[in-house]
Amino acid sequence: MEAEIIEPAIKACLAEIHAKLKAAEQITRAAQACAEAGGVAEAIRVSMDIEQFDIRSRTAS
């Protein structure tokens, strides 16, 4: 394959990874805030959103 095809594809993949990691970071921050405020059960529920996010990203590819 030519670099003109490969490089944009790699850049697109990296951009998608970056977006997914940012979303996971936001979920993690929310879960951490819940835990620090004493809502450990809520923190667990919120953190489970990361797992669902991961499952959706795997099935979308």
Biotite code that builds the C-alpha atoms (Angstrom):
import biotite.structure as struc

atoms = struc.array([
    struc.Atom([0.000, 0.000, 0.000], chain_id="A", res_id=1, res_name="MET", atom_name="CA", element="C"),
    struc.Atom([1.043, 3.536, -0.607], chain_id="A", res_id=2, res_name="GLU", atom_name="CA", element="C"),
    struc.Atom([1.924, 5.967, 2.154], chain_id="A", res_id=3, res_name="ALA", atom_name="CA", element="C"),
    struc.Atom([-0.873, 8.255, 0.915], chain_id="A", res_id=4, res_name="GLU", atom_name="CA", element="C"),
    struc.Atom([-3.370, 5.596, 2.009], chain_id="A", res_id=5, res_name="ILE", atom_name="CA", element="C"),
    struc.Atom([-1.641, 4.215, 5.091], chain_id="A", res_id=6, res_name="ILE", atom_name="CA", element="C"),
    struc.Atom([-0.742, 7.469, 6.842], chain_id="A", res_id=7, res_name="GLU", atom_name="CA", element="C"),
    struc.Atom([-4.271, 8.970, 6.876], chain_id="A", res_id=8, res_name="PRO", atom_name="CA", element="C"),
    struc.Atom([-5.658, 5.634, 8.070], chain_id="A", res_id=9, res_name="ALA", atom_name="CA", element="C"),
    struc.Atom([-3.167, 5.505, 10.935], chain_id="A", res_id=10, res_name="ILE", atom_name="CA", element="C"),
    struc.Atom([-3.938, 9.112, 11.859], chain_id="A", res_id=11, res_name="LYS", atom_name="CA", element="C"),
    struc.Atom([-7.673, 8.349, 11.876], chain_id="A", res_id=12, res_name="ALA", atom_name="CA", element="C"),
    struc.Atom([-7.151, 5.305, 14.097], chain_id="A", res_id=13, res_name="CYS", atom_name="CA", element="C"),
    struc.Atom([-5.031, 7.302, 16.530], chain_id="A", res_id=14, res_name="LEU", atom_name="CA", element="C"),
    struc.Atom([-7.632, 10.076, 16.640], chain_id="A", res_id=15, res_name="ALA", atom_name="CA", element="C"),
    struc.Atom([-10.335, 7.508, 17.458], chain_id="A", res_id=16, res_name="GLU", atom_name="CA", element="C"),
    struc.Atom([-8.200, 5.971, 20.201], chain_id="A", res_id=17, res_name="ILE", atom_name="CA", element="C"),
    struc.Atom([-7.585, 9.424, 21.638], chain_id="A", res_id=18, res_name="HIS", atom_name="CA", element="C"),
    struc.Atom([-11.303, 10.220, 21.682], chain_id="A", res_id=19, res_name="ALA", atom_name="CA", element="C"),
    struc.Atom([-12.122, 6.936, 23.407], chain_id="A", res_id=20, res_name="LYS", atom_name="CA", element="C"),
    struc.Atom([-9.435, 7.463, 26.029], chain_id="A", res_id=21, res_name="LEU", atom_name="CA", element="C"),
    struc.Atom([-10.736, 10.966, 26.747], chain_id="A", res_id=22, res_name="LYS", atom_name="CA", element="C"),
    struc.Atom([-14.242, 9.581, 27.251], chain_id="A", res_id=23, res_name="ALA", atom_name="CA", element="C"),
    struc.Atom([-12.894, 6.880, 29.564], chain_id="A", res_id=24, res_name="ALA", atom_name="CA", element="C"),
    struc.Atom([-10.970, 9.532, 31.499], chain_id="A", res_id=25, res_name="GLU", atom_name="CA", element="C"),
    struc.Atom([-14.152, 11.527, 32.050], chain_id="A", res_id=26, res_name="GLN", atom_name="CA", element="C"),
    struc.Atom([-15.943, 8.444, 33.367], chain_id="A", res_id=27, res_name="ILE", atom_name="CA", element="C"),
    struc.Atom([-12.993, 7.687, 35.644], chain_id="A", res_id=28, res_name="THR", atom_name="CA", element="C"),
    struc.Atom([-12.964, 11.220, 37.032], chain_id="A", res_id=29, res_name="ARG", atom_name="CA", element="C"),
    struc.Atom([-16.682, 11.000, 37.798], chain_id="A", res_id=30, res_name="ALA", atom_name="CA", element="C"),
    struc.Atom([-16.248, 7.639, 39.519], chain_id="A", res_id=31, res_name="ALA", atom_name="CA", element="C"),
    struc.Atom([-13.319, 8.950, 41.536], chain_id="A", res_id=32, res_name="GLN", atom_name="CA", element="C"),
    struc.Atom([-15.317, 12.003, 42.621], chain_id="A", res_id=33, res_name="ALA", atom_name="CA", element="C"),
    struc.Atom([-18.151, 9.740, 43.774], chain_id="A", res_id=34, res_name="CYS", atom_name="CA", element="C"),
    struc.Atom([-15.750, 7.553, 45.744], chain_id="A", res_id=35, res_name="ALA", atom_name="CA", element="C"),
    struc.Atom([-14.021, 10.515, 47.365], chain_id="A", res_id=36, res_name="GLU", atom_name="CA", element="C"),
    struc.Atom([-17.418, 11.921, 48.377], chain_id="A", res_id=37, res_name="ALA", atom_name="CA", element="C"),
    struc.Atom([-18.214, 8.637, 50.113], chain_id="A", res_id=38, res_name="GLY", atom_name="CA", element="C"),
    struc.Atom([-20.370, 7.139, 47.381], chain_id="A", res_id=39, res_name="GLY", atom_name="CA", element="C"),
    struc.Atom([-18.358, 4.010, 46.725], chain_id="A", res_id=40, res_name="VAL", atom_name="CA", element="C"),
    struc.Atom([-21.373, 2.074, 45.423], chain_id="A", res_id=41, res_name="ALA", atom_name="CA", element="C"),
    struc.Atom([-22.164, 4.905, 43.017], chain_id="A", res_id=42, res_name="GLU", atom_name="CA", element="C"),
    struc.Atom([-18.502, 5.041, 41.987], chain_id="A", res_id=43, res_name="ALA", atom_name="CA", element="C"),
    struc.Atom([-18.662, 1.377, 41.078], chain_id="A", res_id=44, res_name="ILE", atom_name="CA", element="C"),
    struc.Atom([-21.823, 1.908, 39.037], chain_id="A", res_id=45, res_name="ARG", atom_name="CA", element="C"),
    struc.Atom([-20.247, 4.859, 37.225], chain_id="A", res_id=46, res_name="VAL", atom_name="CA", element="C"),
    struc.Atom([-17.001, 2.991, 36.591], chain_id="A", res_id=47, res_name="SER", atom_name="CA", element="C"),
    struc.Atom([-18.951, 0.156, 35.009], chain_id="A", res_id=48, res_name="MET", atom_name="CA", element="C"),
    struc.Atom([-19.709, 2.609, 32.197], chain_id="A", res_id=49, res_name="ASP", atom_name="CA", element="C"),
    struc.Atom([-16.083, 2.176, 31.134], chain_id="A", res_id=50, res_name="ILE", atom_name="CA", element="C"),
    struc.Atom([-16.684, -1.532, 30.656], chain_id="A", res_id=51, res_name="GLU", atom_name="CA", element="C"),
    struc.Atom([-19.778, -0.840, 28.558], chain_id="A", res_id=52, res_name="GLN", atom_name="CA", element="C"),
    struc.Atom([-17.800, 1.736, 26.595], chain_id="A", res_id=53, res_name="PHE", atom_name="CA", element="C"),
    struc.Atom([-15.106, -0.866, 25.951], chain_id="A", res_id=54, res_name="ASP", atom_name="CA", element="C"),
    struc.Atom([-17.637, -3.459, 24.824], chain_id="A", res_id=55, res_name="ILE", atom_name="CA", element="C"),
    struc.Atom([-19.275, -0.998, 22.412], chain_id="A", res_id=56, res_name="ARG", atom_name="CA", element="C"),
    struc.Atom([-15.917, -0.012, 20.961], chain_id="A", res_id=57, res_name="SER", atom_name="CA", element="C"),
    struc.Atom([-14.963, -3.651, 20.390], chain_id="A", res_id=58, res_name="ARG", atom_name="CA", element="C"),
    struc.Atom([-18.219, -4.540, 18.659], chain_id="A", res_id=59, res_name="THR", atom_name="CA", element="C"),
    struc.Atom([-18.115, -1.397, 16.522], chain_id="A", res_id=60, res_name="ALA", atom_name="CA", element="C"),
    struc.Atom([-14.814, -2.354, 14.918], chain_id="A", res_id=61, res_name="SER", atom_name="CA", element="C"),
])
